[in-house]
């Protein structure tokens, strides 16, 4: 497996994990914590 293939698989896995997390947060009406310009911010999912 080449380095490019590994990179693609990691990116696909990360995207899938974020999609699943956002779906779960929306179902539970929760917030997502992100960094915006170096400041921690809560965003409604």
Biopython code that builds the backbone (N, CA, C, O; Angstrom):
import numpy as np
from Bio.PDB.StructureBuilder import StructureBuilder

atoms = [
    (1, "UNK", "N", (0.852, -1.175, 0.000)),
    (1, "UNK", "CA", (0.000, 0.000, 0.000)),
    (1, "UNK", "C", (0.898, 1.238, 0.000)),
    (1, "UNK", "O", (1.829, 1.337, 0.799)),
    (2, "UNK", "N", (0.618, 2.165, -0.886)),
    (2, "UNK", "CA", (1.454, 3.362, -0.975)),
    (2, "UNK", "C", (1.025, 4.389, 0.062)),
    (2, "UNK", "O", (-0.038, 4.278, 0.674)),
    (3, "UNK", "N", (1.861, 5.372, 0.240)),
    (3, "UNK", "CA", (1.585, 6.440, 1.196)),
    (3, "UNK", "C", (0.343, 7.227, 0.780)),
    (3, "UNK", "O", (-0.422, 7.673, 1.635)),
    (4, "UNK", "N", (0.138, 7.398, -0.518)),
    (4, "UNK", "CA", (-1.034, 8.114, -1.020)),
    (4, "UNK", "C", (-2.313, 7.342, -0.706)),
    (4, "UNK", "O", (-3.320, 7.937, -0.325)),
    (5, "UNK", "N", (-2.276, 6.027, -0.865)),
    (5, "UNK", "CA", (-3.445, 5.198, -0.565)),
    (5, "UNK", "C", (-3.783, 5.247, 0.928)),
    (5, "UNK", "O", (-4.953, 5.315, 1.306)),
    (6, "UNK", "N", (-2.764, 5.212, 1.754)),
    (6, "UNK", "CA", (-2.973, 5.289, 3.202)),
    (6, "UNK", "C", (-3.586, 6.637, 3.564)),
    (6, "UNK", "O", (-4.516, 6.712, 4.367)),
    (7, "UNK", "N", (-3.059, 7.692, 2.966)),
    (7, "UNK", "CA", (-3.574, 9.045, 3.227)),
    (7, "UNK", "C", (-5.056, 9.139, 2.852)),
    (7, "UNK", "O", (-5.851, 9.709, 3.599)),
    (8, "UNK", "N", (-5.423, 8.586, 1.709)),
    (8, "UNK", "CA", (-6.818, 8.610, 1.259)),
    (8, "UNK", "C", (-7.725, 7.847, 2.222)),
    (8, "UNK", "O", (-8.829, 8.299, 2.528)),
    (9, "UNK", "N", (-7.265, 6.701, 2.694)),
    (9, "UNK", "CA", (-8.063, 5.899, 3.628)),
    (9, "UNK", "C", (-8.245, 6.635, 4.954)),
    (9, "UNK", "O", (-9.330, 6.605, 5.535)),
    (10, "UNK", "N", (-7.208, 7.285, 5.428)),
    (10, "UNK", "CA", (-7.297, 8.049, 6.673)),
    (10, "UNK", "C", (-8.283, 9.207, 6.505)),
    (10, "UNK", "O", (-9.100, 9.455, 7.392)),
    (11, "UNK", "N", (-8.212, 9.912, 5.384)),
    (11, "UNK", "CA", (-9.126, 11.021, 5.137)),
    (11, "UNK", "C", (-10.575, 10.545, 5.029)),
    (11, "UNK", "O", (-11.481, 11.196, 5.549)),
    (12, "UNK", "N", (-10.797, 9.422, 4.363)),
    (12, "UNK", "CA", (-12.148, 8.860, 4.251)),
    (12, "UNK", "C", (-12.681, 8.463, 5.628)),
    (12, "UNK", "O", (-13.844, 8.717, 5.944)),
    (13, "UNK", "N", (-11.844, 7.849, 6.433)),
    (13, "UNK", "CA", (-12.238, 7.435, 7.776)),
    (13, "UNK", "C", (-12.568, 8.623, 8.666)),
    (13, "UNK", "O", (-13.526, 8.587, 9.437)),
    (14, "UNK", "N", (-11.773, 9.667, 8.553)),
    (14, "UNK", "CA", (-12.008, 10.871, 9.341)),
    (14, "UNK", "C", (-13.324, 11.534, 8.934)),
    (14, "UNK", "O", (-14.100, 11.960, 9.788)),
    (15, "UNK", "N", (-13.567, 11.617, 7.635)),
    (15, "UNK", "CA", (-14.805, 12.214, 7.142)),
    (15, "UNK", "C", (-16.020, 11.424, 7.638)),
    (15, "UNK", "O", (-17.009, 12.015, 8.072)),
    (16, "UNK", "N", (-15.947, 10.100, 7.576)),
    (16, "UNK", "CA", (-17.040, 9.254, 8.035)),
    (16, "UNK", "C", (-17.282, 9.439, 9.533)),
    (16, "UNK", "O", (-18.431, 9.504, 9.970)),
    (17, "UNK", "N", (-16.214, 9.524, 10.316)),
    (17, "UNK", "CA", (-16.341, 9.705, 11.758)),
    (17, "UNK", "C", (-17.005, 11.042, 12.090)),
    (17, "UNK", "O", (-17.848, 11.108, 12.984)),
    (18, "UNK", "N", (-16.633, 12.100, 11.381)),
    (18, "UNK", "CA", (-17.225, 13.427, 11.614)),
    (18, "UNK", "C", (-18.705, 13.410, 11.236)),
    (18, "UNK", "O", (-19.535, 13.953, 11.965)),
    (19, "UNK", "N", (-19.042, 12.794, 10.105)),
    (19, "UNK", "CA", (-20.447, 12.709, 9.693)),
    (19, "UNK", "C", (-21.283, 11.979, 10.737)),
    (19, "UNK", "O", (-22.384, 12.417, 11.070)),
    (20, "UNK", "N", (-20.765, 10.870, 11.253)),
    (20, "UNK", "CA", (-21.489, 10.099, 12.267)),
    (20, "UNK", "C", (-21.650, 10.894, 13.563)),
    (20, "UNK", "O", (-22.707, 10.865, 14.194)),
    (21, "UNK", "N", (-20.587, 11.603, 13.952)),
    (21, "UNK", "CA", (-20.640, 12.409, 15.168)),
    (21, "UNK", "C", (-21.675, 13.518, 15.033)),
    (21, "UNK", "O", (-22.444, 13.756, 15.965)),
    (22, "UNK", "N", (-21.710, 14.204, 13.890)),
    (22, "UNK", "CA", (-22.677, 15.278, 13.684)),
    (22, "UNK", "C", (-24.104, 14.736, 13.668)),
    (22, "UNK", "O", (-25.011, 15.376, 14.198)),
    (23, "UNK", "N", (-24.311, 13.577, 13.074)),
    (23, "UNK", "CA", (-25.638, 12.961, 13.056)),
    (23, "UNK", "C", (-26.104, 12.678, 14.483)),
    (23, "UNK", "O", (-27.247, 12.963, 14.840)),
    (24, "UNK", "N", (-25.215, 12.119, 15.287)),
    (24, "UNK", "CA", (-25.566, 11.803, 16.672)),
    (24, "UNK", "C", (-25.830, 13.072, 17.482)),
    (24, "UNK", "O", (-26.760, 13.110, 18.288)),
    (25, "UNK", "N", (-25.026, 14.101, 17.275)),
    (25, "UNK", "CA", (-25.209, 15.365, 17.990)),
    (25, "UNK", "C", (-26.542, 16.008, 17.612)),
    (25, "UNK", "O", (-27.216, 16.574, 18.473)),
    (26, "UNK", "N", (-26.936, 15.929, 16.327)),
    (26, "UNK", "CA", (-28.223, 16.479, 15.893)),
    (26, "UNK", "C", (-29.376, 15.722, 16.537)),
    (26, "UNK", "O", (-30.362, 16.330, 16.954)),
    (27, "UNK", "N", (-29.261, 14.405, 16.622)),
    (27, "UNK", "CA", (-30.322, 13.580, 17.209)),
    (27, "UNK", "C", (-30.529, 13.892, 18.689)),
    (27, "UNK", "O", (-31.655, 13.848, 19.184)),
    (28, "UNK", "N", (-29.451, 14.204, 19.389)),
    (28, "UNK", "CA", (-29.538, 14.484, 20.824)),
    (28, "UNK", "C", (-29.619, 15.982, 21.117)),
    (28, "UNK", "O", (-29.602, 16.395, 22.276)),
    (29, "UNK", "N", (-29.706, 16.792, 20.056)),
    (29, "UNK", "CA", (-29.815, 18.249, 20.193)),
    (29, "UNK", "C", (-28.656, 18.816, 21.023)),
    (29, "UNK", "O", (-28.859, 19.636, 21.919)),
    (30, "UNK", "N", (-27.443, 18.362, 20.705)),
    (30, "UNK", "CA", (-26.243, 18.749, 21.448)),
    (30, "UNK", "C", (-25.436, 19.805, 20.704)),
    (30, "UNK", "O", (-25.773, 20.225, 19.597)),
    (31, "UNK", "N", (-24.361, 20.210, 21.358)),
    (31, "UNK", "CA", (-23.436, 21.176, 20.774)),
    (31, "UNK", "C", (-22.166, 20.484, 20.305)),
    (31, "UNK", "O", (-21.809, 19.410, 20.788)),
    (32, "UNK", "N", (-21.492, 21.117, 19.357)),
    (32, "UNK", "CA", (-20.182, 20.680, 18.901)),
    (32, "UNK", "C", (-19.196, 21.764, 19.339)),
    (32, "UNK", "O", (-19.451, 22.951, 19.137)),
    (33, "UNK", "N", (-18.096, 21.372, 19.925)),
    (33, "UNK", "CA", (-17.093, 22.319, 20.391)),
    (33, "UNK", "C", (-15.994, 22.402, 19.346)),
    (33, "UNK", "O", (-15.401, 21.388, 18.979)),
    (34, "UNK", "N", (-15.723, 23.612, 18.867)),
    (34, "UNK", "CA", (-14.710, 23.831, 17.845)),
    (34, "UNK", "C", (-13.829, 25.008, 18.248)),
    (34, "UNK", "O", (-14.142, 25.748, 19.181)),
    (35, "UNK", "N", (-12.739, 25.164, 17.538)),
    (35, "UNK", "CA", (-11.854, 26.304, 17.740)),
    (35, "UNK", "C", (-12.062, 27.280, 16.594)),
    (35, "UNK", "O", (-11.980, 26.907, 15.423)),
    (36, "UNK", "N", (-12.328, 28.518, 16.936)),
    (36, "UNK", "CA", (-12.527, 29.562, 15.926)),
    (36, "UNK", "C", (-11.571, 30.707, 16.237)),
    (36, "UNK", "O", (-11.725, 31.402, 17.241)),
    (37, "UNK", "N", (-10.592, 30.893, 15.374)),
    (37, "UNK", "CA", (-9.564, 31.926, 15.567)),
    (37, "UNK", "C", (-8.869, 31.783, 16.923)),
    (37, "UNK", "O", (-8.571, 32.777, 17.586)),
    (38, "UNK", "N", (-8.614, 30.529, 17.328)),
    (38, "UNK", "CA", (-7.921, 30.263, 18.567)),
    (38, "UNK", "C", (-8.798, 30.312, 19.802)),
    (38, "UNK", "O", (-8.304, 30.156, 20.919)),
    (39, "UNK", "N", (-10.096, 30.528, 19.618)),
    (39, "UNK", "CA", (-11.026, 30.628, 20.732)),
    (39, "UNK", "C", (-11.966, 29.415, 20.705)),
    (39, "UNK", "O", (-12.441, 29.027, 19.638)),
    (40, "UNK", "N", (-12.237, 28.815, 21.874)),
    (40, "UNK", "CA", (-13.122, 27.654, 21.951)),
    (40, "UNK", "C", (-14.566, 28.147, 21.875)),
    (40, "UNK", "O", (-14.972, 29.041, 22.618)),
    (41, "UNK", "N", (-15.341, 27.540, 20.951)),
    (41, "UNK", "CA", (-16.721, 27.974, 20.714)),
    (41, "UNK", "C", (-17.631, 26.755, 20.666)),
    (41, "UNK", "O", (-17.261, 25.720, 20.111)),
    (42, "UNK", "N", (-18.821, 26.875, 21.249)),
    (42, "UNK", "CA", (-19.836, 25.827, 21.151)),
    (42, "UNK", "C", (-20.788, 26.198, 20.019)),
    (42, "UNK", "O", (-21.287, 27.322, 19.955)),
    (43, "UNK", "N", (-21.036, 25.228, 19.116)),
    (43, "UNK", "CA", (-21.904, 25.458, 17.975)),
    (43, "UNK", "C", (-23.028, 24.437, 18.026)),
    (43, "UNK", "O", (-22.788, 23.249, 18.243)),
    (44, "UNK", "N", (-24.259, 24.902, 17.824)),
    (44, "UNK", "CA", (-25.396, 23.984, 17.795)),
    (44, "UNK", "C", (-25.268, 23.092, 16.563)),
    (44, "UNK", "O", (-25.083, 23.586, 15.451)),
    (45, "UNK", "N", (-25.368, 21.771, 16.764)),
    (45, "UNK", "CA", (-25.236, 20.843, 15.643)),
    (45, "UNK", "C", (-26.471, 20.943, 14.788)),
    (45, "UNK", "O", (-26.580, 20.246, 13.779)),
]
sb = StructureBuilder()
sb.init_structure("model")
sb.init_model(0)
sb.init_chain("A")
sb.init_seg("    ")
for serial, (resi, resn, name, xyz) in enumerate(atoms, 1):
    if name == "N":
        sb.init_residue(resn, " ", resi, " ")
    sb.init_atom(name, np.array(xyz, "f"), 0.0, 1.0, " ", f" {name:<3s}", serial, name[0])
structure = sb.get_structure()
